[in-house]
Amino acid sequence: MQTNFGLKFIFLLSFLFISTFSFSQVKDAVLLDKVLKELKLDESEIHMELVADKILPFSVDKTFFVIPKYRTKEKDEYGFYFYEFDVYVIIADNKNGKILNKFYEPNAWTSDAINLNNISIDTGLYNLNKKTRAVGVRVNYTGSSRPNPYNQTDLSLFITENDKLKWVLKNFTVSEFHGEWDTNCSGKYEEVNSNIDIGKTMNNGFYNLIIKSKIKKTQNIPTNNDCVEKIKTHQRVKNLKFNGIEYH
């Protein structure tokens, strides 16, 4: 038991290390440069390591961008950064970089002791009605405390509306892991992982979102020079309804 838990924790620390020192994940730097010029932004104003881009599979002549711009960038006495990000969410024409749809939100995300270490674009089948397909943005956070491990992923959904993008699901937590342990064995943890299904019932023109979550609670107990792991799991289901502006 102790060996299995040790491997899990080493993996968590490795993920944190890799995420903290990751490089730019941008696939099309030339297209990004054109988009930044239209936004009148310099690379020094954005957090390049977090910029995400992806060609839309349902419209392959367009690319979806998430661009975090520094609002606050501070470094403490221990060398740790505190960030506040404004965010641009963009759909651009692949040929000329022209911005077709734009969303801007000031002070959208924060990164501090709970480190925002990755942004990814989710092009799953979020068909909110017969004509509207949303695009997802996943934002991942990781804690820096060894005795109190923490990881969280939030999902946002965006739809096109004329020349804009509309934020219809805001930072909904789809996975979370947190706990407390003595750094040897004894500890308690909770892990929640959620899947989103599209329902058959509509509210204000959009289908309900059915959230199916699996909750796993773990307790590690020192027993006879071993570390015994006790696990309990249960599930829950909830519906999110569109109120005409966003899902709740």
C-alpha positions as CSV (number, residue, x, y, z in Angstrom):
1,M,0.0,0.0,0.0
2,Q,2.7,2.4,0.9
3,T,4.5,1.9,-2.4
4,N,1.4,2.6,-4.4
5,F,0.7,5.8,-2.6
6,G,4.3,6.8,-2.9
7,L,4.1,6.4,-6.7
8,K,0.9,8.4,-6.8
9,F,2.5,11.3,-4.9
10,I,5.7,11.2,-7.0
11,F,3.5,11.4,-10.1
12,L,1.7,14.4,-8.7
13,L,5.0,16.2,-7.9
14,S,6.3,15.4,-11.3
15,F,3.2,16.9,-12.9
16,L,3.6,20.0,-10.8
17,F,7.3,20.3,-11.8
18,I,6.6,19.8,-15.5
19,S,3.7,22.2,-15.5
20,T,5.6,24.9,-13.7
21,F,8.5,24.9,-16.1
22,S,6.5,24.2,-19.3
23,F,7.2,26.1,-22.6
24,S,4.8,27.7,-25.0
25,Q,2.2,25.2,-26.3
26,V,1.2,27.4,-29.3
27,K,1.0,25.3,-32.5
28,D,0.8,28.2,-35.0
29,A,3.1,31.0,-33.9
30,V,2.7,32.9,-37.2
31,L,-1.0,33.0,-36.9
32,L,-0.8,34.1,-33.3
33,D,1.5,36.9,-34.3
34,K,-1.1,38.2,-36.7
35,V,-3.8,38.0,-34.1
36,L,-1.7,39.9,-31.5
37,K,-1.0,42.6,-34.1
38,E,-4.8,43.1,-34.6
39,L,-5.3,43.2,-30.8
40,K,-2.4,45.6,-30.6
41,L,-0.6,43.4,-28.0
42,D,3.1,42.6,-27.7
43,E,4.3,39.2,-26.7
44,S,5.7,40.7,-23.5
45,E,2.2,41.6,-22.4
46,I,0.9,38.0,-22.4
47,H,1.8,34.8,-20.7
48,M,3.1,32.8,-23.6
49,E,3.4,29.5,-21.7
50,L,-0.4,29.5,-21.2
51,V,-1.5,30.7,-24.7
52,A,-3.6,27.9,-26.3
53,D,-4.7,27.5,-29.9
54,K,-6.6,24.8,-31.8
55,I,-8.1,24.4,-35.3
56,L,-11.8,24.0,-35.0
57,P,-12.7,20.5,-36.2
58,F,-16.1,21.6,-37.4
59,S,-14.7,24.7,-39.2
60,V,-11.2,23.8,-40.2
61,D,-10.5,27.2,-41.8
62,K,-10.6,28.8,-38.4
63,T,-8.5,28.6,-35.2
64,F,-9.6,29.1,-31.6
65,F,-7.2,31.0,-29.4
66,V,-7.1,31.6,-25.6
67,I,-4.7,34.5,-24.8
68,P,-4.0,35.4,-21.1
69,K,-2.8,39.0,-20.8
70,Y,-1.0,40.2,-17.7
71,R,-3.0,42.5,-15.5
72,T,-0.8,41.9,-12.5
73,K,2.7,40.2,-12.5
74,E,4.4,40.3,-9.1
75,K,7.3,38.3,-7.6
76,D,7.6,37.7,-3.8
77,E,10.7,37.5,-1.7
78,Y,10.8,33.7,-2.2
79,G,10.7,34.0,-6.0
80,F,7.1,32.9,-6.5
81,Y,4.9,34.8,-8.9
82,F,1.4,36.2,-8.4
83,Y,-0.6,36.8,-11.6
84,E,-3.9,38.3,-12.5
85,F,-4.9,37.7,-16.1
86,D,-7.3,39.4,-18.4
87,V,-8.3,37.0,-21.1
88,Y,-8.9,37.2,-24.8
89,V,-10.8,34.3,-26.5
90,I,-10.6,34.6,-30.2
91,I,-11.6,32.8,-33.4
92,A,-9.3,33.8,-36.3
93,D,-9.2,33.1,-40.0
94,N,-6.4,30.7,-40.7
95,K,-5.4,32.4,-44.0
96,N,-4.9,36.0,-42.9
97,G,-5.2,36.0,-39.1
98,K,-8.3,38.3,-39.2
99,I,-10.3,38.1,-36.0
100,L,-13.8,36.8,-36.7
101,N,-15.1,36.5,-33.2
102,K,-13.8,38.0,-30.0
103,F,-14.4,37.8,-26.2
104,Y,-12.6,39.8,-23.6
105,E,-12.9,39.5,-19.8
106,P,-10.8,41.6,-17.4
107,N,-9.3,39.9,-14.4
108,A,-10.7,36.5,-15.5
109,W,-8.2,34.3,-13.7
110,T,-5.7,34.4,-10.9
111,S,-2.5,32.4,-10.3
112,D,-0.8,32.4,-6.8
113,A,-0.1,29.6,-4.3
114,I,-2.7,27.7,-6.3
115,N,-0.8,27.8,-9.6
116,L,-2.6,28.2,-12.9
117,N,-0.4,25.9,-14.9
118,N,-2.3,24.9,-18.1
119,I,-5.0,26.1,-20.4
120,S,-6.4,23.8,-23.1
121,I,-9.1,23.9,-25.7
122,D,-11.9,21.3,-25.6
123,T,-13.7,20.7,-28.9
124,G,-16.0,18.0,-27.6
125,L,-19.6,17.6,-28.9
126,Y,-21.1,20.4,-26.9
127,N,-24.2,20.8,-29.1
128,L,-26.4,23.1,-27.1
129,N,-29.1,23.0,-29.8
130,K,-29.3,21.9,-33.4
131,K,-27.5,25.0,-34.7
132,T,-25.2,25.9,-31.8
133,R,-22.0,24.1,-30.9
134,A,-19.9,25.4,-27.9
135,V,-16.2,25.3,-27.5
136,G,-14.7,24.5,-24.2
137,V,-11.7,26.0,-22.4
138,R,-10.2,24.0,-19.5
139,V,-8.1,25.8,-16.9
140,N,-5.9,23.7,-14.6
141,Y,-4.6,24.7,-11.2
142,T,-2.1,22.9,-8.9
143,G,-1.2,23.6,-5.3
144,S,2.3,24.0,-4.1
145,S,1.9,22.5,-0.6
146,R,3.3,19.0,-0.1
147,P,1.2,18.3,3.1
148,N,-1.9,19.6,1.4
149,P,-1.9,18.4,-2.3
150,Y,-4.4,20.1,-4.5
151,N,-5.4,20.0,-8.2
152,Q,-8.4,21.4,-10.0
153,T,-9.7,21.8,-13.5
154,D,-12.4,24.3,-14.5
155,L,-14.4,24.2,-17.7
156,S,-15.9,27.2,-19.5
157,L,-18.0,27.0,-22.6
158,F,-18.2,29.7,-25.4
159,I,-20.5,30.1,-28.3
160,T,-20.4,32.5,-31.3
161,E,-22.8,35.4,-31.4
162,N,-22.4,37.6,-34.4
163,D,-18.8,38.9,-34.3
164,K,-18.4,38.1,-30.6
165,L,-18.0,35.0,-28.4
166,K,-20.4,34.5,-25.4
167,W,-19.3,32.9,-22.2
168,V,-22.2,30.6,-21.4
169,L,-20.6,28.3,-18.8
170,K,-18.2,30.0,-16.4
171,N,-15.4,28.2,-14.7
172,F,-17.3,25.1,-13.7
173,T,-15.1,22.7,-11.8
174,V,-15.0,19.3,-13.6
175,S,-12.2,17.7,-11.5
176,E,-10.8,18.3,-8.1
177,F,-8.3,16.6,-5.9
178,H,-7.4,17.8,-2.4
179,G,-6.2,16.3,0.9
180,E,-4.1,16.5,3.9
181,W,-1.4,14.1,5.1
182,D,1.6,13.8,7.4
183,T,4.0,13.3,4.4
184,N,4.6,9.8,5.5
185,C,1.3,7.9,5.4
186,S,-1.6,9.1,7.5
187,G,-4.0,11.3,5.6
188,K,-7.4,11.9,4.0
189,Y,-8.1,12.8,0.4
190,E,-11.1,13.6,-1.8
191,E,-11.2,13.3,-5.6
192,V,-14.2,14.4,-7.8
193,N,-14.3,13.8,-11.5
194,S,-17.3,15.0,-13.6
195,N,-18.5,14.2,-17.1
196,I,-20.9,16.5,-19.0
197,D,-23.7,15.0,-21.1
198,I,-26.2,17.0,-23.2
199,G,-29.7,16.5,-22.0
200,K,-32.9,16.2,-24.0
201,T,-34.8,19.0,-22.1
202,M,-34.4,22.7,-23.2
203,N,-34.5,25.9,-21.2
204,N,-34.4,29.2,-23.1
205,G,-33.4,27.6,-26.3
206,F,-30.5,25.4,-25.1
207,Y,-30.4,21.9,-23.8
208,N,-29.7,21.2,-20.1
209,L,-26.2,20.0,-19.2
210,I,-26.3,16.8,-17.2
211,I,-23.3,16.7,-14.8
212,K,-22.4,13.1,-13.7
213,S,-19.8,13.1,-10.9
214,K,-17.9,10.3,-9.3
215,I,-16.6,11.1,-5.8
216,K,-13.8,9.1,-4.3
217,K,-12.8,9.5,-0.6
218,T,-9.5,7.9,0.5
219,Q,-8.1,7.5,4.0
220,N,-4.5,6.2,4.6
221,I,-3.9,4.7,8.0
222,P,-0.5,3.5,9.4
223,T,-1.1,-0.2,10.4
224,N,1.6,-2.6,11.5
225,N,4.4,-0.9,9.7
226,D,2.3,-0.7,6.6
227,C,0.1,2.1,5.1
228,V,-3.5,0.8,4.7
229,E,-5.7,2.6,2.1
230,K,-9.5,2.7,2.6
231,I,-11.6,3.9,-0.2
232,K,-15.3,5.0,-0.4
233,T,-16.9,6.1,-3.7
234,H,-20.3,7.5,-4.6
235,Q,-21.9,9.3,-7.5
236,R,-24.1,12.3,-7.9
237,V,-26.0,13.8,-10.8
238,K,-27.1,17.4,-11.3
239,N,-28.6,19.5,-14.1
240,L,-27.4,22.9,-15.2
241,K,-30.0,25.0,-17.0
242,F,-29.6,27.9,-19.3
243,N,-31.2,31.1,-18.0
244,G,-30.9,33.1,-21.2
245,I,-27.5,34.4,-20.3
246,E,-25.5,31.5,-18.9
247,Y,-25.8,28.0,-17.3
248,H,-26.6,27.6,-13.6
